[in-house]
Amino acid sequence: MTGSASVTWERATGHPVFGLSLGNTGDKVLLWKVTGTDTTLVDGYTYKTNEAASDRAVGRTADGNDWKLEDALNPYTGTTPPLGTGCAPTPGAPNDCGVTPVARETWGRLKALYR
């Protein structure tokens, strides 16, 4: 669902109109896995005040272990984690600001590049 489709549905059904954004601090995003009749919580996150501000996004680091605040459009200078990264939000793209991708190469391939 797109943001505008979400707003249209919310208005048509009498729900508060947030689109695809958080309502406020403390909102949760939960990832569930449904297999047959079993439902398992796979992951979840509760947003803090510094993350719910306009023009900020929160995402996993490239290794998937930690959360980071992408705050280039609205810099965060506080001390509550996650701290600002200075990176721009990347909707629909990998959260790889500041990460240099690498490719594995064989020694023979590297030697061939520099002959």
N, CA, C and O atoms as a printed pandas DataFrame, in Angstrom:
     atom_number atom_name residue_name chain_id  residue_number  x_coord  y_coord  z_coord
0              1         N          MET        A               1    0.846   -1.171    0.000
1              2        CA          MET        A               1    0.000    0.000    0.000
2              3         C          MET        A               1    0.894    1.237    0.000
3              4         O          MET        A               1    1.903    1.283    0.704
4              5         N          THR        A               2    0.527    2.215   -0.776
5              6        CA          THR        A               2    1.279    3.466   -0.809
6              7         C          THR        A               2    0.753    4.409    0.259
7              8         O          THR        A               2   -0.311    4.178    0.834
8              9         N          GLY        A               3    1.499    5.469    0.522
9             10        CA          GLY        A               3    1.079    6.448    1.517
10            11         C          GLY        A               3   -0.261    7.085    1.178
11            12         O          GLY        A               3   -1.106    7.256    2.056
12            13         N          SER        A               4   -0.465    7.442   -0.104
13            14        CA          SER        A               4   -1.731    8.082   -0.475
14            15         C          SER        A               4   -2.891    7.098   -0.403
15            16         O          SER        A               4   -4.002    7.486   -0.041
16            17         N          ALA        A               5   -2.659    5.835   -0.740
17            18        CA          ALA        A               5   -3.708    4.818   -0.633
18            19         C          ALA        A               5   -4.070    4.596    0.832
19            20         O          ALA        A               5   -5.236    4.387    1.168
20            21         N          SER        A               6   -3.068    4.642    1.695
21            22        CA          SER        A               6   -3.311    4.484    3.128
22            23         C          SER        A               6   -4.179    5.625    3.656
23            24         O          SER        A               6   -5.118    5.391    4.417
24            25         N          VAL        A               7   -3.868    6.853    3.256
25            26        CA          VAL        A               7   -4.649    8.020    3.684
26            27         C          VAL        A               7   -6.092    7.893    3.192
27            28         O          VAL        A               7   -7.022    8.163    3.952
28            29         N          THR        A               8   -6.293    7.491    1.948
29            30        CA          THR        A               8   -7.639    7.325    1.385
30            31         C          THR        A               8   -8.428    6.294    2.173
31            32         O          THR        A               8   -9.593    6.518    2.504
32            33         N          TRP        A               9   -7.796    5.161    2.477
33            34        CA          TRP        A               9   -8.465    4.103    3.245
34            35         C          TRP        A               9   -8.802    4.587    4.653
35            36         O          TRP        A               9   -9.902    4.340    5.148
36            37         N          GLU        A              10   -7.856    5.277    5.302
37            38        CA          GLU        A              10   -8.096    5.765    6.662
38            39         C          GLU        A              10   -9.278    6.735    6.697
39            40         O          GLU        A              10  -10.119    6.655    7.592
40            41         N          ARG        A              11   -9.343    7.640    5.735
41            42        CA          ARG        A              11  -10.462    8.595    5.693
42            43         C          ARG        A              11  -11.778    7.869    5.434
43            44         O          ARG        A              11  -12.789    8.173    6.068
44            45         N          ALA        A              12  -11.773    6.916    4.509
45            46        CA          ALA        A              12  -12.994    6.200    4.144
46            47         C          ALA        A              12  -13.528    5.338    5.276
47            48         O          ALA        A              12  -14.734    5.101    5.358
48            49         N          THR        A              13  -12.653    4.869    6.142
49            50        CA          THR        A              13  -13.088    3.978    7.226
50            51         C          THR        A              13  -13.180    4.680    8.577
51            52         O          THR        A              13  -13.460    4.035    9.587
52            53         N          GLY        A              14  -12.949    5.988    8.610
53            54        CA          GLY        A              14  -13.092    6.747    9.848
54            55         C          GLY        A              14  -11.941    6.590   10.825
55            56         O          GLY        A              14  -12.084    6.925   12.001
56            57         N          HIS        A              15  -10.810    6.091   10.367
57            58        CA          HIS        A              15   -9.633    5.949   11.234
58            59         C          HIS        A              15   -8.850    7.258   11.279
59            60         O          HIS        A              15   -8.996    8.083   10.377
60            61         N          PRO        A              16   -8.021    7.470   12.306
61            62        CA          PRO        A              16   -7.132    8.644   12.305
62            63         C          PRO        A              16   -6.229    8.588   11.071
63            64         O          PRO        A              16   -5.787    7.511   10.671
64            65         N          VAL        A              17   -5.961    9.731   10.478
65            66        CA          VAL        A              17   -5.190    9.766    9.236
66            67         C          VAL        A              17   -3.713   10.008    9.531
67            68         O          VAL        A              17   -3.304   11.130    9.831
68            69         N          PHE        A              18   -2.922    8.945    9.442
69            70        CA          PHE        A              18   -1.480    9.012    9.628
70            71         C          PHE        A              18   -0.736    8.661    8.345
71            72         O          PHE        A              18    0.454    8.954    8.234
72            73         N          GLY        A              19   -1.396    8.050    7.384
73            74        CA          GLY        A              19   -0.685    7.553    6.210
74            75         C          GLY        A              19    0.180    6.387    6.642
75            76         O          GLY        A              19   -0.238    5.563    7.455
76            77         N          LEU        A              20    1.351    6.318    6.116
77            78        CA          LEU        A              20    2.284    5.257    6.498
78            79         C          LEU        A              20    3.354    5.815    7.408
79            80         O          LEU        A              20    4.539    5.547    7.209
80            81         N          SER        A              21    2.961    6.580    8.394
81            82        CA          SER        A              21    3.913    7.152    9.336
82            83         C          SER        A              21    3.502    6.786   10.752
83            84         O          SER        A              21    2.404    6.281   10.986
84            85         N          LEU        A              22    4.386    7.044   11.674
85            86        CA          LEU        A              22    4.099    6.774   13.076
86            87         C          LEU        A              22    3.149    7.833   13.621
87            88         O          LEU        A              22    3.191    8.994   13.214
88            89         N          GLY        A              23    2.295    7.413   14.546
89            90        CA          GLY        A              23    1.390    8.354   15.175
90            91         C          GLY        A              23    2.108    9.218   16.192
91            92         O          GLY        A              23    1.860   10.422   16.271
92            93         N          ASN        A              24    2.999    8.613   16.976
93            94        CA          ASN        A              24    3.739    9.351   17.991
94            95         C          ASN        A              24    4.758    8.422   18.643
95            96         O          ASN        A              24    4.921    7.276   18.225
96            97         N          THR        A              25    5.434    8.919   19.659
97            98        CA          THR        A              25    6.416    8.133   20.401
98            99         C          THR        A              25    5.755    6.913   21.014
99           100         O          THR        A              25    4.613    6.975   21.470
100          101         N          GLY        A              26    6.468    5.823   21.021
101          102        CA          GLY        A              26    5.957    4.608   21.631
102          103         C          GLY        A              26    5.270    3.676   20.656
103          104         O          GLY        A              26    4.900    2.562   21.026
104          105         N          ASP        A              27    5.090    4.112   19.405
105          106        CA          ASP        A              27    4.513    3.218   18.408
106          107         C          ASP        A              27    5.441    2.040   18.190
107          108         O          ASP        A              27    6.659    2.154   18.321
108          109         N          LYS        A              28    4.846    0.906   17.855
109          110        CA          LYS        A              28    5.618   -0.313   17.651
110          111         C          LYS        A              28    5.422   -0.831   16.240
111          112         O          LYS        A              28    4.352   -0.692   15.649
112          113         N          VAL        A              29    6.477   -1.428   15.715
113          114        CA          VAL        A              29    6.413   -2.155   14.465
114          115         C          VAL        A              29    6.788   -3.584   14.807
115          116         O          VAL        A              29    7.836   -3.835   15.401
116          117         N          LEU        A              30    5.930   -4.519   14.430
117          118        CA          LEU        A              30    6.158   -5.924   14.742
118          119         C          LEU        A              30    6.198   -6.738   13.456
119          120         O          LEU        A              30    5.403   -6.506   12.545
120          121         N          LEU        A              31    7.110   -7.678   13.382
121          122        CA          LEU        A              31    7.234   -8.571   12.234
122          123         C          LEU        A              31    6.832   -9.968   12.694
123          124         O          LEU        A              31    7.470  -10.553   13.569
124          125         N          TRP        A              32    5.776  -10.491   12.100
125          126        CA          TRP        A              32    5.243  -11.799   12.473
126          127         C          TRP        A              32    5.461  -12.796   11.347
127          128         O          TRP        A              32    5.427  -12.434   10.171
128          129         N          LYS        A              33    5.683  -14.047   11.709
129          130        CA          LYS        A              33    5.782  -15.132   10.734
130          131         C          LYS        A              33    4.619  -16.079   11.006
131          132         O          LYS        A              33    4.464  -16.595   12.113
132          133         N          VAL        A              34    3.806  -16.298    9.976
133          134        CA          VAL        A              34    2.666  -17.190   10.106
134          135         C          VAL        A              34    2.949  -18.439    9.281
135          136         O          VAL        A              34    3.160  -18.368    8.070
136          137         N          THR        A              35    2.948  -19.582    9.958
137          138        CA          THR        A              35    3.159  -20.859    9.295
138          139         C          THR        A              35    2.014  -21.778    9.709
139          140         O          THR        A              35    1.967  -22.251   10.844
140          141         N          GLY        A              36    1.105  -22.025    8.791
141          142        CA          GLY        A              36   -0.064  -22.834    9.132
142          143         C          GLY        A              36   -0.871  -22.150   10.221
143          144         O          GLY        A              36   -1.346  -21.027   10.048
144          145         N          THR        A              37   -1.021  -22.847   11.356
145          146        CA          THR        A              37   -1.777  -22.268   12.474
146          147         C          THR        A              37   -0.871  -21.626   13.516
147          148         O          THR        A              37   -1.361  -21.106   14.518
148          149         N          ASP        A              38    0.449  -21.653   13.297
149          150        CA          ASP        A              38    1.403  -21.063   14.243
150          151         C          ASP        A              38    1.763  -19.643   13.830
151          152         O          ASP        A              38    2.016  -19.374   12.656
152          153         N          THR        A              39    1.783  -18.750   14.791
153          154        CA          THR        A              39    2.208  -17.376   14.569
154          155         C          THR        A              39    3.341  -17.067   15.542
155          156         O          THR        A              39    3.199  -17.243   16.752
156          157         N          THR        A              40    4.479  -16.599   14.993
157          158        CA          THR        A              40    5.663  -16.341   15.802
158          159         C          THR        A              40    6.121  -14.907   15.597
159          160         O          THR        A              40    6.220  -14.441   14.461
160          161         N          LEU        A              41    6.404  -14.198   16.698
161          162        CA          LEU        A              41    6.974  -12.863   16.604
162          163         C          LEU        A              41    8.453  -13.017   16.247
163          164         O          LEU        A              41    9.222  -13.603   17.009
164          165         N          VAL        A              42    8.845  -12.493   15.094
165          166        CA          VAL        A              42   10.211  -12.609   14.610
166          167         C          VAL        A              42   11.073  -11.447   15.082
167          168         O          VAL        A              42   12.230  -11.636   15.457
168          169         N          ASP        A              43   10.500  -10.234   15.061
169          170        CA          ASP        A              43   11.256   -9.046   15.423
170          171         C          ASP        A              43   10.267   -7.939   15.752
171          172         O          ASP        A              43    9.100   -8.000   15.367
172          173         N          GLY        A              44   10.739   -6.937   16.461
173          174        CA          GLY        A              44    9.894   -5.802   16.784
174          175         C          GLY        A              44   10.739   -4.624   17.231
175          176         O          GLY        A              44   11.902   -4.772   17.607
176          177         N          TYR        A              45   10.126   -3.450   17.181
177          178        CA          TYR        A              45   10.848   -2.254   17.575
178          179         C          TYR        A              45    9.850   -1.228   18.088
179          180         O          TYR        A              45    8.791   -1.042   17.490
180          181         N          THR        A              46   10.176   -0.561   19.188
181          182        CA          THR        A              46    9.362    0.515   19.746
182          183         C          THR        A              46   10.118    1.823   19.554
183          184         O          THR        A              46   11.254    1.967   20.006
184          185         N          TYR        A              47    9.482    2.769   18.883
185          186        CA          TYR        A              47   10.131    4.039   18.552
186          187         C          TYR        A              47   10.185    4.976   19.742
187          188         O          TYR        A              47    9.245    5.063   20.532
188          189         N          LYS        A              48   11.321    5.687   19.857
189          190        CA          LYS        A              48   11.540    6.662   20.921
190          191         C          LYS        A              48   11.236    8.077   20.401
191          192         O          LYS        A              48   11.064    8.278   19.199
192          193         N          THR        A              49   11.175    9.034   21.303
193          194        CA          THR        A              49   10.834   10.412   20.945
194          195         C          THR        A              49   11.755   10.973   19.869
195          196         O          THR        A              49   11.281   11.588   18.914
196          197         N          ASN        A              50   13.066   10.771   20.010
197          198        CA          ASN        A              50   13.998   11.350   19.043
198          199         C          ASN        A              50   13.861   10.735   17.658
199          200         O          ASN        A              50   14.281   11.345   16.675
200          201         N          GLU        A              51   13.294    9.562   17.559
201          202        CA          GLU        A              51   13.142    8.908   16.258
202          203         C          GLU        A              51   11.853    9.312   15.559
203          204         O          GLU        A              51   11.783    9.292   14.330
204          205         N          ALA        A              52   10.841    9.676   16.320
205          206        CA          ALA        A              52    9.525    9.959   15.758
206          207         C          ALA        A              52    9.399   11.368   15.203
207          208         O          ALA        A              52    8.334   11.731   14.703
208          209         N          ALA        A              53   10.447   12.171   15.275
209          210        CA          ALA        A              53   10.404   13.537   14.745
210          211         C          ALA        A              53   10.309   13.523   13.216
211          212         O          ALA        A              53   10.669   12.537   12.572
212          213         N          SER        A              54    9.831   14.608   12.657
213          214        CA          SER        A              54    9.704   14.724   11.203
214          215         C          SER        A              54   11.045   14.565   10.506
215          216         O          SER        A              54   12.086   14.944   11.042
216          217         N          ASP        A              55   11.007   14.007    9.319
217          218        CA          ASP        A              55   12.176   13.877    8.437
218          219         C          ASP        A              55   13.302   13.041    9.034
219          220         O          ASP        A              55   14.476   13.299    8.769
220          221         N          ARG        A              56   12.955   12.054    9.827
221          222        CA          ARG        A              56   13.944   11.104   10.352
222          223         C          ARG        A              56   13.445    9.698   10.060
223          224         O          ARG        A              56   12.242    9.452    9.978
224          225         N          ALA        A              57   14.380    8.795    9.908
225          226        CA          ALA        A              57   14.039    7.396    9.687
226          227         C          ALA        A              57   14.957    6.534   10.535
227          228         O          ALA        A              57   16.093    6.912   10.823
228          229         N          VAL        A              58   14.461    5.391   10.926
229          230        CA          VAL        A              58   15.245    4.448   11.715
230          231         C          VAL        A              58   15.324    3.156   10.916
231          232         O          VAL        A              58   14.331    2.703   10.346
232          233         N          GLY        A              59   16.497    2.577   10.881
233          234        CA          GLY        A              59   16.666    1.320   10.172
234          235         C          GLY        A              59   17.796    0.521   10.773
235          236         O          GLY        A              59   18.565    1.017   11.597
236          237         N          ARG        A              60   17.883   -0.706   10.355
237          238        CA          ARG        A              60   18.956   -1.581   10.818
238          239         C          ARG        A              60   20.271   -1.182   10.147
239          240         O          ARG        A              60   20.288   -0.679    9.023
240          241         N          THR        A              61   21.359   -1.418   10.859
241          242        CA          THR        A              61   22.669   -1.227   10.259
242          243         C          THR        A              61   22.861   -2.302    9.198
243          244         O          THR        A              61   22.100   -3.269    9.155
244          245         N          ALA        A              62   23.857   -2.150    8.352
245          246        CA          ALA        A              62   24.083   -3.077    7.246
246          247         C          ALA        A              62   24.260   -4.518    7.722
247          248         O          ALA        A              62   23.886   -5.451    7.011
248          249         N          ASP        A              63   24.824   -4.709    8.913
249          250        CA          ASP        A              63   25.007   -6.074    9.415
250          251         C          ASP        A              63   23.734   -6.621   10.059
251          252         O          ASP        A              63   23.685   -7.796   10.423
252          253         N          GLY        A              64   22.698   -5.781   10.203
253          254        CA          GLY        A              64   21.421   -6.226   10.745
254          255         C          GLY        A              64   21.364   -6.350   12.250
255          256         O          GLY        A              64   20.351   -6.802   12.784
256          257         N          ASN        A              65   22.419   -5.964   12.956
257          258        CA          ASN        A              65   22.453   -6.152   14.405
258          259         C          ASN        A              65   21.936   -4.965   15.204
259          260         O          ASN        A              65   21.285   -5.159   16.231
260          261         N          ASP        A              66   22.207   -3.748   14.765
261          262        CA          ASP        A              66   21.861   -2.557   15.536
262          263         C          ASP        A              66   20.911   -1.670   14.740
263          264         O          ASP        A              66   20.737   -1.838   13.533
264          265         N          TRP        A              67   20.302   -0.723   15.450
265          266        CA          TRP        A              67   19.427    0.255   14.819
266          267         C          TRP        A              67   20.172    1.577   14.700
267          268         O          TRP        A              67   20.991    1.919   15.554
268          269         N          LYS        A              68   19.879    2.324   13.627
269          270        CA          LYS        A              68   20.520    3.624   13.437
270          271         C          LYS        A              68   19.472    4.655   13.034
271          272         O          LYS        A              68   18.435    4.324   12.460
272          273         N          LEU        A              69   19.769    5.903   13.347
273          274        CA          LEU        A              69   18.880    7.018   13.058
274          275         C          LEU        A              69   19.426    7.775   11.852
275          276         O          LEU        A              69   20.533    8.312   11.890
276          277         N          GLU        A              70   18.636    7.810   10.785
277          278        CA          GLU        A              70   19.015    8.560    9.583
278          279         C          GLU        A              70   18.386    9.940    9.721
279          280         O          GLU        A              70   17.169   10.092    9.611
280          281         N          ASP        A              71   19.229   10.948    9.963
281          282        CA          ASP        A              71   18.719   12.260   10.369
282          283         C          ASP        A              71   19.289   13.430    9.572
283          284         O          ASP        A              71   19.333   14.548   10.087
284          285         N          ALA        A              72   19.725   13.209    8.338
285          286        CA          ALA        A              72   20.320   14.297    7.554
286          287         C          ALA        A              72   19.344   15.448    7.323
287          288         O          ALA        A              72   19.767   16.601    7.233
288          289         N          LEU        A              73   18.057   15.158    7.228
289          290        CA          LEU        A              73   17.065   16.196    6.959
290          291         C          LEU        A              73   16.623   16.937    8.207
291          292         O          LEU        A              73   16.082   18.039    8.117
292          293         N          ASN        A              74   16.849   16.338    9.383
293          294        CA          ASN        A              74   16.468   16.937   10.661
294          295         C          ASN        A              74   17.471   16.432   11.711
295          296         O          ASN        A              74   17.163   15.504   12.459
296          297         N          PRO        A              75   18.662   17.033   11.773
297          298        CA          PRO        A              75   19.736   16.516   12.632
298          299         C          PRO        A              75   19.344   16.381   14.100
299          300         O          PRO        A              75   18.699   17.256   14.678
300          301         N          TYR        A              76   19.759   15.250   14.684
301          302        CA          TYR        A              76   19.524   14.970   16.100
302          303         C          TYR        A              76   20.837   15.138   16.841
303          304         O          TYR        A              76   21.838   14.517   16.482
304          305         N          THR        A              77   20.842   15.983   17.885
305          306        CA          THR        A              77   22.077   16.248   18.635
306          307         C          THR        A              77   22.010   15.741   20.071
307          308         O          THR        A              77   22.913   16.002   20.866
308          309         N          GLY        A              78   20.943   15.016   20.406
309          310        CA          GLY        A              78   20.780   14.512   21.768
310          311         C          GLY        A              78   21.681   13.320   22.058
311          312         O          GLY        A              78   22.550   12.968   21.261
312          313         N          THR        A              79   21.456   12.711   23.211
313          314        CA          THR        A              79   22.297   11.593   23.649
314          315         C          THR        A              79   21.537   10.273   23.789
315          316         O          THR        A              79   22.131    9.254   24.143
316          317         N          THR        A              80   20.233   10.281   23.513
317          318        CA          THR        A              80   19.456    9.046   23.602
318          319         C          THR        A              80   19.694    8.202   22.360
319          320         O          THR        A              80   19.490    8.683   21.245
320          321         N          PRO        A              81   20.124    6.951   22.525
321          322        CA          PRO        A              81   20.330    6.092   21.357
322          323         C          PRO        A              81   18.998    5.735   20.694
323          324         O          PRO        A              81   17.968    5.698   21.367
324          325         N          PRO        A              82   19.003    5.475   19.398
325          326        CA          PRO        A              82   20.159    5.522   18.532
326          327         C          PRO        A              82   20.523    6.964   18.195
327          328         O          PRO        A              82   19.655    7.812   17.991
328          329         N          LEU        A              83   21.803    7.215   18.144
329          330        CA          LEU        A              83   22.308    8.551   17.829
330          331         C          LEU        A              83   22.182    8.814   16.337
331          332         O          LEU        A              83   22.109    7.882   15.536
332          333         N          GLY        A              84   22.159   10.083   15.973
333          334        CA          GLY        A              84   22.075   10.448   14.568
334          335         C          GLY        A              84   23.317   10.040   13.802
335          336         O          GLY        A              84   24.425   10.044   14.339
336          337         N          THR        A              85   23.123    9.691   12.553
337          338        CA          THR        A              85   24.238    9.293   11.690
338          339         C          THR        A              85   24.601   10.371   10.681
339          340         O          THR        A              85   25.683   10.335   10.096
340          341         N          GLY        A              86   23.696   11.339   10.472
341          342        CA          GLY        A              86   23.924   12.337    9.437
342          343         C          GLY        A              86   23.571   11.819    8.056
343          344         O          GLY        A              86   23.747   12.523    7.062
344          345         N          CYS        A              87   23.073   10.588    7.989
345          346        CA          CYS        A              87   22.697    9.977    6.711
346          347         C          CYS        A              87   21.276   10.381    6.343
347          348         O          CYS        A              87   20.447   10.640    7.216
348          349         N          ALA        A              88   21.005   10.432    5.061
349          350        CA          ALA        A              88   19.658   10.717    4.586
350          351         C          ALA        A              88   18.816    9.449    4.662
351          352         O          ALA        A              88   19.340    8.350    4.480
352          353         N          PRO        A              89   17.497    9.588    4.934
353          354        CA          PRO        A              89   16.616    8.422    4.899
354          355         C          PRO        A              89   16.652    7.772    3.520
355          356         O          PRO        A              89   16.800    8.451    2.504
356          357         N          THR        A              90   16.514    6.452    3.500
357          358        CA          THR        A              90   16.613    5.710    2.243
358          359         C          THR        A              90   15.404    4.807    2.034
359          360         O          THR        A              90   15.560    3.587    1.988
360          361         N          PRO        A              91   14.204    5.367    1.906
361          362        CA          PRO        A              91   13.037    4.495    1.729
362          363         C          PRO        A              91   13.166    3.651    0.466
363          364         O          PRO        A              91   13.465    4.158   -0.616
364          365         N          GLY        A              92   12.938    2.375    0.630
365          366        CA          GLY        A              92   12.993    1.466   -0.510
366          367         C          GLY        A              92   14.385    1.094   -0.952
367          368         O          GLY        A              92   14.547    0.431   -1.977
368          369         N          ALA        A              93   15.394    1.502   -0.207
369          370        CA          ALA        A              93   16.778    1.192   -0.575
370          371         C          ALA        A              93   17.507    0.684    0.669
371          372         O          ALA        A              93   17.047    0.895    1.791
372          373         N          PRO        A              94   18.635    0.018    0.468
373          374        CA          PRO        A              94   19.399   -0.468    1.631
374          375         C          PRO        A              94   19.855    0.672    2.536
375          376         O          PRO        A              94   20.136    1.774    2.063
376          377         N          ASN        A              95   19.928    0.406    3.824
377          378        CA          ASN        A              95   20.409    1.379    4.809
378          379         C          ASN        A              95   21.927    1.276    4.898
379          380         O          ASN        A              95   22.457    0.794    5.899
380          381         N          ASP        A              96   22.624    1.722    3.867
381          382        CA          ASP        A              96   24.070    1.498    3.819
382          383         C          ASP        A              96   24.907    2.780    3.832
383          384         O          ASP        A              96   26.035    2.781    3.339
384          385         N          CYS        A              97   24.376    3.857    4.383
385          386        CA          CYS        A              97   25.137    5.100    4.464
386          387         C          CYS        A              97   26.425    4.868    5.244
387          388         O          CYS        A              97   26.399    4.329    6.351
388          389         N          GLY        A              98   27.525    5.269    4.677
389          390        CA          GLY        A              98   28.807    5.130    5.355
390          391         C          GLY        A              98   29.425    3.754    5.246
391          392         O          GLY        A              98   30.501    3.514    5.795
392          393         N          VAL        A              99   28.758    2.835    4.539
393          394        CA          VAL        A              99   29.292    1.487    4.370
394          395         C          VAL        A              99   29.806    1.354    2.945
395          396         O          VAL        A              99   29.096    1.660    1.987
396          397         N          THR        A             100   31.019    0.906    2.817
397          398        CA          THR        A             100   31.597    0.687    1.496
398          399         C          THR        A             100   31.453   -0.781    1.138
399          400         O          THR        A             100   32.060   -1.635    1.784
400          401         N          PRO        A             101   30.653   -1.093    0.111
401          402        CA          PRO        A             101   30.499   -2.492   -0.247
402          403         C          PRO        A             101   31.805   -3.056   -0.802
403          404         O          PRO        A             101   32.574   -2.348   -1.452
404          405         N          VAL        A             102   32.038   -4.315   -0.541
405          406        CA          VAL        A             102   33.237   -4.979   -1.036
406          407         C          VAL        A             102   32.838   -6.233   -1.787
407          408         O          VAL        A             102   31.780   -6.814   -1.546
408          409         N          ALA        A             103   33.699   -6.634   -2.694
409          410        CA          ALA        A             103   33.485   -7.871   -3.438
410          411         C          ALA        A             103   34.671   -8.783   -3.215
411          412         O          ALA        A             103   35.813   -8.324   -3.196
412          413         N          ARG        A             104   34.417  -10.062   -3.046
413          414        CA          ARG        A             104   35.510  -11.027   -2.893
414          415         C          ARG        A             104   36.079  -11.342   -4.262
415          416         O          ARG        A             104   35.335  -11.583   -5.213
416          417         N          GLU        A             105   37.379  -11.340   -4.358
417          418        CA          GLU        A             105   38.067  -11.655   -5.602
418          419         C          GLU        A             105   39.175  -12.651   -5.317
419          420         O          GLU        A             105   39.731  -12.679   -4.219
420          421         N          THR        A             106   39.486  -13.448   -6.289
421          422        CA          THR        A             106   40.610  -14.373   -6.145
422          423         C          THR        A             106   41.901  -13.612   -6.373
423          424         O          THR        A             106   41.905  -12.541   -6.980
424          425         N          TRP        A             107   43.002  -14.174   -5.878
425          426        CA          TRP        A             107   44.300  -13.540   -6.075
426          427         C          TRP        A             107   44.625  -13.443   -7.561
427          428         O          TRP        A             107   45.180  -12.442   -8.014
428          429         N          GLY        A             108   44.285  -14.469   -8.308
429          430        CA          GLY        A             108   44.537  -14.461   -9.754
430          431         C          GLY        A             108   43.793  -13.338  -10.458
431          432         O          GLY        A             108   44.354  -12.695  -11.345
432          433         N          ARG        A             109   42.558  -13.091  -10.090
433          434        CA          ARG        A             109   41.759  -12.013  -10.692
434          435         C          ARG        A             109   42.365  -10.646  -10.354
435          436         O          ARG        A             109   42.425   -9.772  -11.219
436          437         N          LEU        A             110   42.813  -10.452   -9.111
437          438        CA          LEU        A             110   43.439   -9.198   -8.733
438          439         C          LEU        A             110   44.728   -8.975   -9.514
439          440         O          LEU        A             110   44.971   -7.862   -9.982
440          441         N          LYS        A             111   45.551   -9.994   -9.666
441          442        CA          LYS        A             111   46.790   -9.850  -10.422
442          443         C          LYS        A             111   46.483   -9.485  -11.863
443          444         O          LYS        A             111   47.197   -8.680  -12.462
444          445         N          ALA        A             112   45.427  -10.065  -12.433
445          446        CA          ALA        A             112   45.067   -9.797  -13.822
446          447         C          ALA        A             112   44.627   -8.354  -14.008
447          448         O          ALA        A             112   44.841   -7.779  -15.076
448          449         N          LEU        A             113   44.021   -7.765  -13.000
449          450        CA          LEU        A             113   43.580   -6.375  -13.109
450          451         C          LEU        A             113   44.741   -5.388  -13.197
451          452         O          LEU        A             113   44.605   -4.316  -13.787
452          453         N          TYR        A             114   45.873   -5.747  -12.615
453          454        CA          TYR        A             114   46.996   -4.793  -12.518
454          455         C          TYR        A             114   48.193   -5.208  -13.332
455          456         O          TYR        A             114   49.310   -4.818  -12.992
456          457         N          ARG        A             115   48.029   -5.962  -14.369
457          458        CA          ARG        A             115   49.157   -6.344  -15.237
458          459         C          ARG        A             115   49.363   -5.320  -16.297
459          460         O          ARG        A             115   50.263   -5.461  -17.125
